[in-house]
Amino acid sequence: MEKFTEKYSDFMFESLQDKLKDKLSEKYISLKRGILDLLDNSVKDSDELVNVQNFISEYIKNPEKVVIVDFVEDGEVFQFYLKYQGNIDEVCNNNGYFEKVPKDNNIFSLYKYITEGTKFAVLQAMKIMEKELF
């Protein structure tokens, strides 16, 4: 009986990544999967895809006002960067982030440059995900 309950629980609480992974293109795939993991904890009733869609849409419109759980503090953002650094660097490079002079953006440390770049990459990836998923 315990095995059935465990399997049923796994089925009922399928992660966003499990539900949506087939809809995502291969471009920046590890970053997009990492974002889905963050959204799993951030979106209320993430079982309802409309809630996920609304959350992504709101984040794209106003990323400073929408809170992503485990992506608030600079330390959390930096840890996210370390985990998905290859994709984040690629997104930043492909979208002109590295062409901006840090001083012009009021950035005076390498740490801040990396955390702000990570936030920029997540925003760009969310724009791609919105098109791919909805």
N, CA, C and O atoms as a GROMACS GRO file, in nm:
protein
  536
    1MET      N    1   0.082  -0.120   0.000
    1MET     CA    2   0.000   0.000   0.000
    1MET      C    3   0.086   0.126   0.000
    1MET      O    4   0.051   0.226  -0.063
    2GLU      N    5   0.198   0.120   0.070
    2GLU     CA    6   0.285   0.237   0.079
    2GLU      C    7   0.342   0.275  -0.057
    2GLU      O    8   0.353   0.394  -0.088
    3LYS      N    9   0.378   0.175  -0.139
    3LYS     CA   10   0.432   0.204  -0.272
    3LYS      C   11   0.326   0.273  -0.358
    3LYS      O   12   0.358   0.366  -0.432
    4PHE      N   13   0.202   0.228  -0.351
    4PHE     CA   14   0.094   0.290  -0.428
    4PHE      C   15   0.076   0.435  -0.386
    4PHE      O   16   0.063   0.523  -0.471
    5THR      N   17   0.075   0.461  -0.257
    5THR     CA   18   0.058   0.597  -0.206
    5THR      C   19   0.173   0.686  -0.252
    5THR      O   20   0.153   0.802  -0.290
    6GLU      N   21   0.293   0.632  -0.250
    6GLU     CA   22   0.410   0.708  -0.294
    6GLU      C   23   0.399   0.741  -0.443
    6GLU      O   24   0.424   0.855  -0.482
    7LYS      N   25   0.362   0.645  -0.524
    7LYS     CA   26   0.347   0.667  -0.670
    7LYS      C   27   0.234   0.765  -0.698
    7LYS      O   28   0.248   0.852  -0.784
    8TYR      N   29   0.124   0.752  -0.626
    8TYR     CA   30   0.010   0.842  -0.644
    8TYR      C   31   0.050   0.985  -0.607
    8TYR      O   32   0.014   1.080  -0.675
    9SER      N   33   0.125   0.998  -0.499
    9SER     CA   34   0.171   1.129  -0.455
    9SER      C   35   0.263   1.190  -0.560
    9SER      O   36   0.251   1.309  -0.590
   10ASP      N   37   0.354   1.111  -0.615
   10ASP     CA   38   0.442   1.161  -0.721
   10ASP      C   39   0.362   1.206  -0.841
   10ASP      O   40   0.393   1.308  -0.902
   11PHE      N   41   0.258   1.131  -0.876
   11PHE     CA   42   0.173   1.166  -0.990
   11PHE      C   43   0.095   1.294  -0.963
   11PHE      O   44   0.084   1.380  -1.050
   12MET      N   45   0.041   1.307  -0.845
   12MET     CA   46  -0.042   1.423  -0.812
   12MET      C   47   0.040   1.551  -0.799
   12MET      O   48  -0.011   1.659  -0.829
   13PHE      N   49   0.163   1.540  -0.757
   13PHE     CA   50   0.245   1.658  -0.734
   13PHE      C   51   0.360   1.666  -0.834
   13PHE      O   52   0.475   1.691  -0.798
   14GLU      N   53   0.326   1.645  -0.958
   14GLU     CA   54   0.423   1.654  -1.066
   14GLU      C   55   0.475   1.797  -1.075
   14GLU      O   56   0.398   1.892  -1.066
   15SER      N   57   0.603   1.812  -1.093
   15SER     CA   58   0.662   1.945  -1.099
   15SER      C   59   0.629   2.013  -1.232
   15SER      O   60   0.591   1.948  -1.329
   16LEU      N   61   0.645   2.144  -1.233
   16LEU     CA   62   0.624   2.220  -1.357
   16LEU      C   63   0.719   2.171  -1.464
   16LEU      O   64   0.683   2.161  -1.582
   17GLN      N   65   0.840   2.143  -1.424
   17GLN     CA   66   0.938   2.096  -1.521
   17GLN      C   67   0.891   1.967  -1.588
   17GLN      O   68   0.906   1.950  -1.709
   18ASP      N   69   0.835   1.876  -1.509
   18ASP     CA   70   0.784   1.750  -1.565
   18ASP      C   71   0.667   1.775  -1.660
   18ASP      O   72   0.654   1.709  -1.763
   19LYS      N   73   0.581   1.870  -1.624
   19LYS     CA   74   0.463   1.898  -1.705
   19LYS      C   75   0.497   1.969  -1.835
   19LYS      O   76   0.436   1.942  -1.938
   20LEU      N   77   0.593   2.060  -1.830
   20LEU     CA   78   0.614   2.151  -1.942
   20LEU      C   79   0.742   2.128  -2.021
   20LEU      O   80   0.766   2.196  -2.120
   21LYS      N   81   0.825   2.033  -1.981
   21LYS     CA   82   0.956   2.016  -2.044
   21LYS      C   83   0.947   1.986  -2.194
   21LYS      O   84   1.037   2.024  -2.269
   22ASP      N   85   0.843   1.921  -2.237
   22ASP     CA   86   0.829   1.886  -2.379
   22ASP      C   87   0.794   2.006  -2.466
   22ASP      O   88   0.811   2.002  -2.588
   23LYS      N   89   0.746   2.113  -2.405
   23LYS     CA   90   0.709   2.233  -2.481
   23LYS      C   91   0.826   2.330  -2.500
   23LYS      O   92   0.818   2.421  -2.582
   24LEU      N   93   0.932   2.310  -2.425
   24LEU     CA   94   1.046   2.402  -2.430
   24LEU      C   95   1.144   2.361  -2.540
   24LEU      O   96   1.171   2.243  -2.560
   25SER      N   97   1.196   2.461  -2.612
   25SER     CA   98   1.298   2.434  -2.712
   25SER      C   99   1.430   2.403  -2.641
   25SER      O  100   1.442   2.425  -2.520
   26GLU      N  101   1.525   2.353  -2.713
   26GLU     CA  102   1.654   2.316  -2.655
   26GLU      C  103   1.742   2.437  -2.624
   26GLU      O  104   1.838   2.425  -2.547
   27LYS      N  105   1.710   2.552  -2.680
   27LYS     CA  106   1.791   2.672  -2.658
   27LYS      C  107   1.779   2.715  -2.512
   27LYS      O  108   1.668   2.739  -2.464
   28TYR      N  109   1.890   2.725  -2.443
   28TYR     CA  110   1.897   2.764  -2.301
   28TYR      C  111   1.816   2.669  -2.212
   28TYR      O  112   1.759   2.712  -2.112
   29ILE      N  113   1.810   2.543  -2.248
   29ILE     CA  114   1.719   2.449  -2.181
   29ILE      C  115   1.749   2.434  -2.032
   29ILE      O  116   1.655   2.426  -1.952
   30SER      N  117   1.874   2.428  -1.992
   30SER     CA  118   1.899   2.409  -1.848
   30SER      C  119   1.854   2.532  -1.769
   30SER      O  120   1.802   2.518  -1.658
   31LEU      N  121   1.875   2.651  -1.824
   31LEU     CA  122   1.828   2.774  -1.757
   31LEU      C  123   1.676   2.774  -1.747
   31LEU      O  124   1.622   2.806  -1.641
   32LYS      N  125   1.608   2.739  -1.853
   32LYS     CA  126   1.461   2.739  -1.851
   32LYS      C  127   1.408   2.636  -1.752
   32LYS      O  128   1.307   2.660  -1.685
   33ARG      N  129   1.474   2.522  -1.743
   33ARG     CA  130   1.432   2.421  -1.644
   33ARG      C  131   1.456   2.471  -1.502
   33ARG      O  132   1.375   2.445  -1.413
   34GLY      N  133   1.566   2.541  -1.481
   34GLY     CA  134   1.593   2.600  -1.349
   34GLY      C  135   1.488   2.703  -1.312
   34GLY      O  136   1.446   2.711  -1.197
   35ILE      N  137   1.445   2.781  -1.410
   35ILE     CA  138   1.339   2.879  -1.386
   35ILE      C  139   1.209   2.809  -1.351
   35ILE      O  140   1.136   2.854  -1.262
   36LEU      N  141   1.178   2.700  -1.420
   36LEU     CA  142   1.055   2.625  -1.387
   36LEU      C  143   1.061   2.574  -1.243
   36LEU      O  144   0.959   2.573  -1.174
   37ASP      N  145   1.178   2.532  -1.198
   37ASP     CA  146   1.192   2.488  -1.059
   37ASP      C  147   1.164   2.604  -0.963
   37ASP      O  148   1.098   2.586  -0.861
   38LEU      N  149   1.214   2.723  -0.996
   38LEU     CA  150   1.186   2.840  -0.913
   38LEU      C  151   1.037   2.872  -0.913
   38LEU      O  152   0.980   2.906  -0.810
   39LEU      N  153   0.974   2.862  -1.029
   39LEU     CA  154   0.832   2.894  -1.041
   39LEU      C  155   0.746   2.795  -0.963
   39LEU      O  156   0.640   2.831  -0.912
   40ASP      N  157   0.792   2.672  -0.954
   40ASP     CA  158   0.719   2.570  -0.878
   40ASP      C  159   0.696   2.617  -0.735
   40ASP      O  160   0.590   2.590  -0.677
   41ASN      N  161   0.793   2.687  -0.678
   41ASN     CA  162   0.782   2.735  -0.541
   41ASN      C  163   0.719   2.874  -0.531
   41ASN      O  164   0.680   2.916  -0.423
   42SER      N  165   0.710   2.945  -0.642
   42SER     CA  166   0.667   3.084  -0.640
   42SER      C  167   0.522   3.105  -0.680
   42SER      O  168   0.458   3.200  -0.634
   43VAL      N  169   0.468   3.019  -0.763
   43VAL     CA  170   0.334   3.037  -0.816
   43VAL      C  171   0.235   2.961  -0.729
   43VAL      O  172   0.248   2.840  -0.709
   44LYS      N  173   0.137   3.033  -0.678
   44LYS     CA  174   0.031   2.967  -0.602
   44LYS      C  175  -0.051   2.883  -0.698
   44LYS      O  176  -0.084   2.927  -0.808
   45ASP      N  177  -0.084   2.762  -0.656
   45ASP     CA  178  -0.160   2.668  -0.738
   45ASP      C  179  -0.096   2.652  -0.876
   45ASP      O  180  -0.160   2.673  -0.979
   46SER      N  181   0.032   2.614  -0.876
   46SER     CA  182   0.104   2.598  -1.002
   46SER      C  183   0.050   2.483  -1.086
   46SER      O  184   0.090   2.466  -1.201
   47ASP      N  185  -0.042   2.404  -1.028
   47ASP     CA  186  -0.108   2.300  -1.107
   47ASP      C  187  -0.192   2.362  -1.219
   47ASP      O  188  -0.210   2.302  -1.324
   48GLU      N  189  -0.242   2.480  -1.195
   48GLU     CA  190  -0.321   2.552  -1.295
   48GLU      C  191  -0.226   2.632  -1.383
   48GLU      O  192  -0.164   2.728  -1.338
   49LEU      N  193  -0.214   2.592  -1.509
   49LEU     CA  194  -0.119   2.657  -1.598
   49LEU      C  195  -0.149   2.805  -1.620
   49LEU      O  196  -0.059   2.883  -1.650
   50VAL      N  197  -0.274   2.843  -1.606
   50VAL     CA  198  -0.309   2.984  -1.623
   50VAL      C  199  -0.241   3.067  -1.515
   50VAL      O  200  -0.204   3.182  -1.540
   51ASN      N  201  -0.223   3.012  -1.396
   51ASN     CA  202  -0.153   3.083  -1.288
   51ASN      C  203  -0.006   3.102  -1.323
   51ASN      O  204   0.053   3.206  -1.294
   52VAL      N  205   0.054   3.000  -1.384
   52VAL     CA  206   0.193   3.009  -1.426
   52VAL      C  207   0.206   3.112  -1.537
   52VAL      O  208   0.299   3.194  -1.536
   53GLN      N  209   0.114   3.108  -1.631
   53GLN     CA  210   0.115   3.205  -1.742
   53GLN      C  211   0.102   3.348  -1.690
   53GLN      O  212   0.175   3.437  -1.733
   54ASN      N  213   0.010   3.370  -1.597
   54ASN     CA  214  -0.009   3.503  -1.540
   54ASN      C  215   0.115   3.549  -1.464
   54ASN      O  216   0.154   3.666  -1.472
   55PHE      N  217   0.177   3.458  -1.389
   55PHE     CA  218   0.296   3.493  -1.313
   55PHE      C  219   0.409   3.535  -1.408
   55PHE      O  220   0.473   3.637  -1.385
   56ILE      N  221   0.432   3.457  -1.511
   56ILE     CA  222   0.538   3.489  -1.608
   56ILE      C  223   0.508   3.623  -1.675
   56ILE      O  224   0.598   3.706  -1.691
   57SER      N  225   0.385   3.644  -1.713
   57SER     CA  226   0.346   3.769  -1.778
   57SER      C  227   0.369   3.888  -1.686
   57SER      O  228   0.422   3.991  -1.729
   58GLU      N  229   0.331   3.875  -1.560
   58GLU     CA  230   0.351   3.983  -1.463
   58GLU      C  231   0.500   4.008  -1.439
   58GLU      O  232   0.542   4.123  -1.425
   59TYR      N  233   0.578   3.902  -1.433
   59TYR     CA  234   0.721   3.918  -1.412
   59TYR      C  235   0.785   3.993  -1.529
   59TYR      O  236   0.870   4.079  -1.508
   60ILE      N  237   0.744   3.961  -1.649
   60ILE     CA  238   0.799   4.027  -1.767
   60ILE      C  239   0.763   4.176  -1.766
   60ILE      O  240   0.846   4.260  -1.801
   61LYS      N  241   0.642   4.207  -1.725
   61LYS     CA  242   0.597   4.347  -1.722
   61LYS      C  243   0.669   4.427  -1.614
   61LYS      O  244   0.705   4.543  -1.636
   62ASN      N  245   0.689   4.366  -1.498
   62ASN     CA  246   0.745   4.441  -1.386
   62ASN      C  247   0.827   4.348  -1.294
   62ASN      O  248   0.779   4.309  -1.188
   63PRO      N  249   0.949   4.314  -1.335
   63PRO     CA  250   1.029   4.218  -1.258
   63PRO      C  251   1.067   4.265  -1.118
   63PRO      O  252   1.097   4.182  -1.032
   64GLU      N  253   1.067   4.395  -1.094
   64GLU     CA  254   1.102   4.444  -0.960
   64GLU      C  255   0.992   4.421  -0.858
   64GLU      O  256   1.018   4.416  -0.738
   65LYS      N  257   0.870   4.406  -0.904
   65LYS     CA  258   0.757   4.392  -0.811
   65LYS      C  259   0.710   4.248  -0.793
   65LYS      O  260   0.633   4.220  -0.700
   66VAL      N  261   0.753   4.158  -0.878
   66VAL     CA  262   0.711   4.019  -0.869
   66VAL      C  263   0.822   3.940  -0.799
   66VAL      O  264   0.938   3.945  -0.840
   67VAL      N  265   0.785   3.867  -0.696
   67VAL     CA  266   0.882   3.794  -0.615
   67VAL      C  267   0.890   3.649  -0.660
   67VAL      O  268   0.790   3.577  -0.664
   68ILE      N  269   1.011   3.608  -0.693
   68ILE     CA  270   1.038   3.468  -0.722
   68ILE      C  271   1.107   3.411  -0.599
   68ILE      O  272   1.215   3.456  -0.560
   69VAL      N  273   1.045   3.312  -0.537
   69VAL     CA  274   1.100   3.252  -0.416
   69VAL      C  275   1.237   3.192  -0.448
   69VAL      O  276   1.256   3.130  -0.553
   70ASP      N  277   1.332   3.212  -0.357
   70ASP     CA  278   1.470   3.166  -0.371
   70ASP      C  279   1.547   3.239  -0.480
   70ASP      O  280   1.650   3.190  -0.527
   71PHE      N  281   1.497   3.357  -0.520
   71PHE     CA  282   1.565   3.440  -0.621
   71PHE      C  283   1.549   3.586  -0.583
   71PHE      O  284   1.528   3.673  -0.668
   72VAL      N  285   1.560   3.613  -0.453
   72VAL     CA  286   1.539   3.749  -0.402
   72VAL      C  287   1.671   3.812  -0.359
   72VAL      O  288   1.708   3.918  -0.408
   73GLU      N  289   1.739   3.747  -0.269
   73GLU     CA  290   1.866   3.799  -0.216
   73GLU      C  291   1.977   3.781  -0.319
   73GLU      O  292   1.975   3.687  -0.398
   74ASP      N  293   2.074   3.871  -0.317
   74ASP     CA  294   2.185   3.862  -0.411
   74ASP      C  295   2.258   3.729  -0.401
   74ASP      O  296   2.304   3.676  -0.502
   75GLY      N  297   2.270   3.675  -0.281
   75GLY     CA  298   2.335   3.545  -0.262
   75GLY      C  299   2.262   3.434  -0.335
   75GLY      O  300   2.324   3.346  -0.394
   76GLU      N  301   2.130   3.437  -0.330
   76GLU     CA  302   2.048   3.337  -0.400
   76GLU      C  303   2.065   3.352  -0.552
   76GLU      O  304   2.077   3.253  -0.624
   77VAL      N  305   2.066   3.476  -0.597
   77VAL     CA  306   2.082   3.503  -0.741
   77VAL      C  307   2.220   3.455  -0.786
   77VAL      O  308   2.233   3.395  -0.893
   78PHE      N  309   2.322   3.481  -0.704
   78PHE     CA  310   2.457   3.439  -0.738
   78PHE      C  311   2.466   3.286  -0.744
   78PHE      O  312   2.531   3.232  -0.833
   79GLN      N  313   2.404   3.217  -0.649
   79GLN     CA  314   2.403   3.070  -0.651
   79GLN      C  315   2.333   3.018  -0.777
   79GLN      O  316   2.377   2.919  -0.836
   80PHE      N  317   2.226   3.084  -0.816
   80PHE     CA  318   2.156   3.047  -0.940
   80PHE      C  319   2.250   3.066  -1.059
   80PHE      O  320   2.253   2.982  -1.149
   81TYR      N  321   2.325   3.176  -1.059
   81TYR     CA  322   2.422   3.200  -1.166
   81TYR      C  323   2.524   3.087  -1.172
   81TYR      O  324   2.554   3.035  -1.280
   82LEU      N  325   2.578   3.048  -1.058
   82LEU     CA  326   2.679   2.942  -1.057
   82LEU      C  327   2.625   2.812  -1.113
   82LEU      O  328   2.697   2.736  -1.178
   83LYS      N  329   2.499   2.786  -1.089
   83LYS     CA  330   2.438   2.661  -1.135
   83LYS      C  331   2.411   2.662  -1.286
   83LYS      O  332   2.424   2.559  -1.352
   84TYR      N  333   2.373   2.778  -1.340
   84TYR     CA  334   2.333   2.786  -1.482
   84TYR      C  335   2.421   2.885  -1.559
   84TYR      O  336   2.376   2.947  -1.655
   85GLN      N  337   2.544   2.899  -1.518
   85GLN     CA  338   2.634   3.000  -1.570
   85GLN      C  339   2.650   2.994  -1.722
   85GLN      O  340   2.652   3.100  -1.786
   86GLY      N  341   2.662   2.879  -1.780
   86GLY     CA  342   2.681   2.868  -1.925
   86GLY      C  343   2.566   2.930  -2.002
   86GLY      O  344   2.588   3.010  -2.093
   87ASN      N  345   2.444   2.893  -1.967
   87ASN     CA  346   2.326   2.948  -2.034
   87ASN      C  347   2.308   3.096  -2.005
   87ASN      O  348   2.271   3.172  -2.094
   88ILE      N  349   2.334   3.137  -1.881
   88ILE     CA  350   2.318   3.278  -1.844
   88ILE      C  351   2.416   3.364  -1.922
   88ILE      O  352   2.378   3.469  -1.974
   89ASP      N  353   2.541   3.322  -1.931
   89ASP     CA  354   2.640   3.397  -2.008
   89ASP      C  355   2.599   3.406  -2.154
   89ASP      O  356   2.614   3.511  -2.218
   90GLU      N  357   2.547   3.298  -2.207
   90GLU     CA  358   2.504   3.296  -2.347
   90GLU      C  359   2.387   3.391  -2.371
   90GLU      O  360   2.386   3.465  -2.470
   91VAL      N  361   2.289   3.391  -2.282
   91VAL     CA  362   2.174   3.482  -2.294
   91VAL      C  363   2.222   3.627  -2.286
   91VAL      O  364   2.181   3.710  -2.366
   92CYS      N  365   2.308   3.656  -2.190
   92CYS     CA  366   2.360   3.793  -2.175
   92CYS      C  367   2.437   3.837  -2.299
   92CYS      O  368   2.422   3.949  -2.346
   93ASN      N  369   2.518   3.748  -2.351
   93ASN     CA  370   2.597   3.779  -2.470
   93ASN      C  371   2.507   3.801  -2.592
   93ASN      O  372   2.527   3.896  -2.668
   94ASN      N  373   2.409   3.715  -2.609
   94ASN     CA  374   2.320   3.723  -2.726
   94ASN      C  375   2.223   3.841  -2.720
   94ASN      O  376   2.166   3.878  -2.823
   95ASN      N  377   2.205   3.899  -2.602
   95ASN     CA  378   2.109   4.008  -2.586
   95ASN      C  379   2.175   4.141  -2.548
   95ASN      O  380   2.108   4.232  -2.500
   96GLY      N  381   2.306   4.152  -2.570
   96GLY     CA  382   2.375   4.278  -2.554
   96GLY      C  383   2.406   4.323  -2.413
   96GLY      O  384   2.447   4.437  -2.394
   97TYR      N  385   2.388   4.239  -2.314
   97TYR     CA  386   2.415   4.280  -2.176
   97TYR      C  387   2.561   4.316  -2.157
   97TYR      O  388   2.593   4.413  -2.088
   98PHE      N  389   2.652   4.238  -2.217
   98PHE     CA  390   2.795   4.261  -2.196
   98PHE      C  391   2.844   4.385  -2.271
   98PHE      O  392   2.957   4.430  -2.247
   99GLU      N  393   2.765   4.439  -2.359
   99GLU     CA  394   2.803   4.559  -2.432
   99GLU      C  395   2.781   4.687  -2.351
   99GLU      O  396   2.837   4.792  -2.383
  100LYS      N  397   2.701   4.678  -2.247
  100LYS     CA  398   2.673   4.794  -2.162
  100LYS      C  399   2.788   4.818  -2.066
  100LYS      O  400   2.844   4.723  -2.010
  101VAL      N  401   2.823   4.942  -2.045
  101VAL     CA  402   2.927   4.978  -1.949
  101VAL      C  403   2.866   4.973  -1.809
  101VAL      O  404   2.766   5.040  -1.783
  102PRO      N  405   2.925   4.893  -1.720
  102PRO     CA  406   2.867   4.881  -1.585
  102PRO      C  407   2.849   5.016  -1.514
  102PRO      O  408   2.748   5.038  -1.447
  103LYS      N  409   2.944   5.105  -1.528
  103LYS     CA  410   2.937   5.235  -1.462
  103LYS      C  411   2.811   5.312  -1.504
  103LYS      O  412   2.751   5.382  -1.423
  104ASP      N  413   2.772   5.299  -1.632
  104ASP     CA  414   2.652   5.368  -1.681
  104ASP      C  415   2.524   5.313  -1.620
  104ASP      O  416   2.421   5.380  -1.619
  105ASN      N  417   2.530   5.192  -1.568
  105ASN     CA  418   2.415   5.127  -1.504
  105ASN      C  419   2.426   5.131  -1.352
  105ASN      O  420   2.355   5.059  -1.282
  106ASN      N  421   2.516   5.217  -1.302
  106ASN     CA  422   2.535   5.233  -1.158
  106ASN      C  423   2.581   5.104  -1.091
  106ASN      O  424   2.541   5.074  -0.978
  107ILE      N  425   2.666   5.028  -1.160
  107ILE     CA  426   2.721   4.903  -1.108
  107ILE      C  427   2.871   4.925  -1.090
  107ILE      O  428   2.942   4.962  -1.184
  108PHE      N  429   2.919   4.901  -0.967
  108PHE     CA  430   3.059   4.927  -0.936
  108PHE      C  431   3.131   4.807  -0.876
  108PHE      O  432   3.239   4.822  -0.818
  109SER      N  433   3.074   4.688  -0.890
  109SER     CA  434   3.144   4.568  -0.843
  109SER      C  435   3.113   4.452  -0.937
  109SER      O  436   3.008   4.447  -1.001
  110LEU      N  437   3.206   4.361  -0.943
  110LEU     CA  438   3.188   4.243  -1.027
  110LEU      C  439   3.071   4.158  -0.979
  110LEU      O  440   2.994   4.105  -1.059
  111TYR      N  441   3.058   4.147  -0.848
  111TYR     CA  442   2.948   4.069  -0.788
  111TYR      C  443   2.813   4.124  -0.833
  111TYR      O  444   2.726   4.048  -0.875
  112LYS      N  445   2.796   4.255  -0.825
  112LYS     CA  446   2.670   4.319  -0.867
  112LYS      C  447   2.648   4.302  -1.017
  112LYS      O  448   2.535   4.283  -1.062
  113TYR      N  449   2.756   4.308  -1.094
  113TYR     CA  450   2.746   4.290  -1.239
  113TYR      C  451   2.693   4.150  -1.272
  113TYR      O  452   2.610   4.133  -1.361
  114ILE      N  453   2.742   4.052  -1.199
  114ILE     CA  454   2.698   3.914  -1.220
  114ILE      C  455   2.553   3.895  -1.176
  114ILE      O  456   2.474   3.834  -1.248
  115THR      N  457   2.517   3.947  -1.060
  115THR     CA  458   2.378   3.929  -1.013
  115THR      C  459   2.280   4.002  -1.104
  115THR      O  460   2.173   3.949  -1.134
  116GLU      N  461   2.314   4.122  -1.146
  116GLU     CA  462   2.225   4.196  -1.236
  116GLU      C  463   2.216   4.126  -1.372
  116GLU      O  464   2.110   4.123  -1.434
  117GLY      N  465   2.327   4.071  -1.419
  117GLY     CA  466   2.327   3.995  -1.544
  117GLY      C  467   2.241   3.870  -1.534
  117GLY      O  468   2.174   3.832  -1.630
  118THR      N  469   2.244   3.807  -1.418
  118THR     CA  470   2.162   3.687  -1.397
  118THR      C  471   2.013   3.724  -1.400
  118THR      O  472   1.933   3.653  -1.462
  119LYS      N  473   1.978   3.833  -1.336
  119LYS     CA  474   1.838   3.878  -1.339
  119LYS      C  475   1.796   3.913  -1.482
  119LYS      O  476   1.685   3.882  -1.523
  120PHE      N  477   1.885   3.977  -1.556
  120PHE     CA  478   1.860   4.011  -1.696
  120PHE      C  479   1.836   3.884  -1.778
  120PHE      O  480   1.743   3.878  -1.857
  121ALA      N  481   1.921   3.783  -1.758
  121ALA     CA  482   1.908   3.657  -1.832
  121ALA      C  483   1.778   3.585  -1.799
  121ALA      O  484   1.714   3.529  -1.888
  122VAL      N  485   1.740   3.586  -1.672
  122VAL     CA  486   1.614   3.522  -1.633
  122VAL      C  487   1.496   3.592  -1.700
  122VAL      O  488   1.404   3.526  -1.747
  123LEU      N  489   1.499   3.723  -1.704
  123LEU     CA  490   1.393   3.798  -1.770
  123LEU      C  491   1.386   3.763  -1.919
  123LEU      O  492   1.278   3.741  -1.972
  124GLN      N  493   1.500   3.758  -1.985
  124GLN     CA  494   1.503   3.724  -2.127
  124GLN      C  495   1.454   3.581  -2.149
  124GLN      O  496   1.379   3.555  -2.244
  125ALA      N  497   1.495   3.490  -2.063
  125ALA     CA  498   1.451   3.350  -2.074
  125ALA      C  499   1.301   3.338  -2.051
  125ALA      O  500   1.235   3.257  -2.116
  126MET      N  501   1.248   3.416  -1.958
  126MET     CA  502   1.102   3.412  -1.933
  126MET      C  503   1.026   3.460  -2.056
  126MET      O  504   0.919   3.408  -2.086
  127LYS      N  505   1.079   3.558  -2.127
  127LYS     CA  506   1.014   3.605  -2.250
  127LYS      C  507   1.008   3.492  -2.353
  127LYS      O  508   0.907   3.474  -2.421
  128ILE      N  509   1.117   3.418  -2.363
  128ILE     CA  510   1.120   3.304  -2.455
  128ILE      C  511   1.022   3.196  -2.409
  128ILE      O  512   0.947   3.141  -2.489
  129MET      N  513   1.023   3.167  -2.280
  129MET     CA  514   0.936   3.064  -2.226
  129MET      C  515   0.789   3.099  -2.246
  129MET      O  516   0.709   3.011  -2.277
  130GLU      N  517   0.754   3.225  -2.231
  130GLU     CA  518   0.615   3.267  -2.250
  130GLU      C  519   0.569   3.233  -2.392
  130GLU      O  520   0.457   3.186  -2.412
  131LYS      N  521   0.655   3.256  -2.488
  131LYS     CA  522   0.620   3.225  -2.628
  131LYS      C  523   0.611   3.076  -2.652
  131LYS      O  524   0.523   3.029  -2.724
  132GLU      N  525   0.702   3.001  -2.591
  132GLU     CA  526   0.706   2.857  -2.613
  132GLU      C  527   0.594   2.782  -2.540
  132GLU      O  528   0.541   2.683  -2.592
  133LEU      N  529   0.558   2.828  -2.423
  133LEU     CA  530   0.463   2.753  -2.340
  133LEU      C  531   0.317   2.794  -2.363
  133LEU      O  532   0.226   2.712  -2.349
  134PHE      N  533   0.296   2.919  -2.399
  134PHE     CA  534   0.157   2.965  -2.402
  134PHE      C  535   0.126   3.022  -2.538
  134PHE      O  536   0.014   3.066  -2.563
   0.00000   0.00000   0.00000
